[in-house]
Amino acid sequence: MVSPDFIKQLNGYGLTTARILYRLPDFPALLQTYVWQDYDVAPDFPVLNGFLSFWQSSLEGPLHSVRVAHAKLLKPAELTLRSGEFRLH
């Protein structure tokens, strides 16, 4: 049985991590951090945008900022041929 996450990676999805800073509803001067991670497609990030839409419509803490990192886990191998000899004693 193949993992659904592996199938997503074969279809071009990469691992996306978002650091979300939001204001506490009772103390708006304080910021709280939430880390979100899922498979998503760059540069549009439909899964992340769906989560942020849900956040804004359903949760009380207003968003301050979102920082996104994205990496494709399956990609062509990068090989570099080097010539040389190394000796260890």
N, C-alpha and C positions, 0 to 999 in steps of 0.2 A: 504494500500500500504506500503510495507516494504522499508526502506531506503537502497540504495545501499551500504552505508558505514557500516550499520549493517550487511549486508550479507557478506561483506569483513571480518568483525570481526569474524563471525561464521566460515569463511574459514581459519582462522589462522592469519589474518593480525592484526598488532598492530599499535598504533599511533607512528610515527617516527618524531622526530624533529631534524633538522640539523642546526647548526650555521656555516655559510660559511663565511670565511674571504677571501677577494679578493683585489687585487691591483687596484687602479684607473688607467685607461689607460693614462691619461694626467699627473698624479703625482704618479709614481710607488713607491715612498717612503711612501705613505699613504695607510692605510688599511681601507676598508669599511666592514661593517657587513651586511649579509643578512640572515634572518631566514626563513627556508623552513619547512613545515609541511604537512604530508600526511600519508595515511595508507600504510604500507609496511611489508614485511616478513623478519624477522631476520634469520640468520646472513648474507644472501646474498644481501639484500636490492636492488632488481631489479628496483623498481620505482625510488629510489634515484640515483642509478647508471645511469639510463636513463636520469634523469634531469641533472646530472653532465656532461654527454656526450653532451647533448644539449648545456649546458653552454660553454663548451670548444670549441665546433664547431661553435657556433653562436654569442657569446657575446665577447666583447673586453677585459673585466677585467680578467686577469689571476688569477687562484685560488691560494691562499696561504695555507689555511688549512680548514678542515671540521671536526667538532665535532658532533657526532651522539648520540642521546638518544632515546631509544625505550621502549615502555611499552605495554604489552597486556592488553586491557581493559576488555575483557571477559576472565575469568579464574575461575577455581573451587574456591568455597568459602572456606575460611580458618576459621575454628571454633576452639576455645580453651575453654574448660570447666574449669571454676574456681569455687572453693567452698569458701564460706565465707559470712559474713553478714556485711553490712555497714549501719550505722545509722546516719541520719542527723537530727539536731535539727531544 
